[in-house]
């Protein structure tokens, strides 16, 4: 498809590459779910986010072709704090599994979040984890996404703000047509 911009001396002409031609990269389906479950992460080992005690918070989508991608958009509400200390950091990672297979880390593995107080007077941070990722699972089987958190040394809570009222964490998945 040829393109021409009219504008005298600034006229531009050329061809749009087929890799960005109309109809490619469309959003084919959207799945979104959330949890208000208040959860404390007391371990330095990764622990699954939950929707209730012992029930893993997962989002699932089934791609229509093997070449399509899944755009992962988390909005996870996390608070880390420690009184009379300096450590208020945590780690978070995304994992996915295809069909009945095992979970595998995505490139979002082990992102460290939070702050460090060099004065050791105590610190609190509430933040929304929102790192998006484009996954290429190469399947038409169901793909499940989950997130895991681990504390460094502080207390880490899911779905709370500084006033201890419930909040919402969501994960939205979009199937993106291959280009």
C-alpha positions in Angstrom: 0.0 0.0 0.0 1.5 3.3 -1.0 1.3 6.3 1.2 1.6 10.0 0.3 1.6 13.0 2.6 0.6 16.2 0.9 2.4 19.3 2.1 4.5 21.0 -0.5 8.2 20.6 0.2 7.6 18.2 3.0 5.8 15.6 0.8 6.6 12.1 1.8 5.9 9.0 -0.3 6.7 5.3 0.3 5.3 1.9 1.0 4.0 0.5 4.3 5.8 -2.8 5.0 3.5 -5.8 5.2 4.7 -6.4 8.8 2.5 -3.5 9.9 -0.2 -3.8 7.3 -3.8 -3.3 8.4 -5.3 -6.4 10.2 -2.1 -7.5 11.9 -1.6 -7.1 15.6 -5.3 -6.9 16.4 -6.6 -7.7 19.8 -8.6 -10.9 19.3 -9.8 -11.6 22.9 -9.4 -10.1 26.4 -9.6 -11.9 29.7 -9.4 -10.1 33.0 -9.8 -11.1 36.6 -8.9 -9.9 40.0 -8.6 -10.7 43.6 -9.2 -8.7 46.8 -7.6 -11.4 49.0 -5.4 -9.9 51.7 -2.2 -12.0 51.8 1.0 -11.7 53.8 4.3 -13.1 52.3 6.5 -14.2 55.2 9.1 -16.2 53.2 12.2 -15.3 51.2 11.2 -18.1 48.9 8.7 -17.4 46.1 5.0 -18.0 47.1 2.0 -17.9 44.8 -0.5 -15.1 44.9 -3.8 -16.4 46.1 -7.6 -15.7 45.7 -8.3 -17.4 49.1 -6.2 -19.4 51.4 -4.5 -22.2 49.4 -6.1 -21.2 46.1 -3.7 -19.9 43.5 -4.7 -16.7 41.6 -4.4 -17.6 37.9 -5.5 -16.0 34.7 -6.1 -18.2 31.7 -6.5 -17.6 27.9 -6.6 -19.9 24.9 -4.9 -18.6 21.8 -6.7 -19.3 18.5 -3.5 -19.9 16.5 0.0 -21.0 17.5 1.5 -17.8 16.1 -0.6 -15.4 18.2 0.9 -13.7 21.2 -0.4 -13.1 24.7 0.0 -9.6 26.2 0.1 -9.8 30.0 -1.0 -6.7 31.9 -0.7 -7.1 35.7 -1.8 -4.5 38.2 -0.7 -6.0 41.5 -1.1 -3.9 44.7 1.8 -4.6 47.1 2.9 -3.1 50.3 6.3 -3.7 52.0 7.2 -2.4 55.4 9.5 -2.9 58.4 9.6 -0.8 61.5 12.9 0.0 63.1 14.8 -1.5 60.2 16.0 -0.6 56.7 14.8 -3.3 54.4 11.5 -2.8 52.6 12.0 -4.7 49.3 10.5 -7.7 47.7 10.7 -9.8 44.5 8.0 -10.6 42.1 7.9 -12.8 39.0 5.4 -14.1 36.4 5.1 -17.7 35.4 3.0 -19.5 32.7 2.0 -23.0 31.8 0.6 -24.5 28.7 -2.3 -27.0 29.1 -1.6 -29.4 32.0 2.2 -28.8 31.8 4.4 -27.2 34.5 4.9 -23.6 35.3 7.8 -21.8 33.6 9.3 -18.4 34.4 8.7 -15.6 31.9 11.3 -12.9 31.2 9.7 -11.1 34.1 11.5 -13.4 36.5 12.7 -11.9 39.8 12.2 -8.2 39.4 13.1 -6.5 42.7 10.8 -3.7 44.0 10.7 -1.5 47.0 13.0 0.8 48.9 15.9 0.7 51.3 16.3 3.0 54.3 19.9 3.7 55.1 19.0 5.3 58.4 17.3 2.1 59.6 14.3 4.0 61.1 11.7 1.9 59.5 10.0 2.3 56.1 6.7 1.6 54.3 6.0 1.5 50.6 2.8 0.8 48.8 3.0 0.4 45.0 1.3 -1.0 42.0 3.4 -3.6 40.1 2.4 -3.0 36.4 5.2 -4.5 34.2 3.6 -5.6 30.9 5.0 -8.5 28.9 4.3 -10.0 25.4 4.4 -13.8 25.7 4.8 -16.1 22.6 3.6 -19.5 23.9 3.3 -21.2 20.4 0.2 -23.1 21.3 -3.6 -23.3 20.9 -3.9 -25.0 24.3 -5.0 -23.0 27.4 -2.2 -20.8 28.8 -2.3 -19.9 32.5 -0.4 -17.0 34.1 0.3 -16.6 37.8 2.5 -14.3 39.9 4.7 -15.1 42.8 6.2 -12.9 45.5 9.0 -13.2 48.0 10.2 -10.9 50.7 13.8 -9.8 51.2 13.5 -9.1 55.0 10.5 -6.9 55.4 6.8 -7.8 55.7 5.1 -7.9 52.4 1.3 -7.7 51.9 -0.9 -8.2 48.9 -4.0 -6.0 48.4 -3.6 -3.5 51.1 -2.8 0.2 51.3 -1.3 2.1 54.3 -4.8 2.4 55.9 -5.3 -1.4 55.8 -8.4 -1.2 53.6 -8.9 -3.9 50.9 -7.8 -3.1 47.4 -7.8 -4.9 44.1 -5.1 -6.7 42.1 -5.9 -7.6 38.5 -4.3 -9.4 35.6 -5.6 -8.8 32.1 -4.6 -11.0 29.2 -5.0 -10.1 25.5 -4.6 -12.4 22.6 -2.7 -10.4 19.9 -2.9 -11.5 16.3 0.5 -12.5 14.8 2.1 -10.0 12.5 
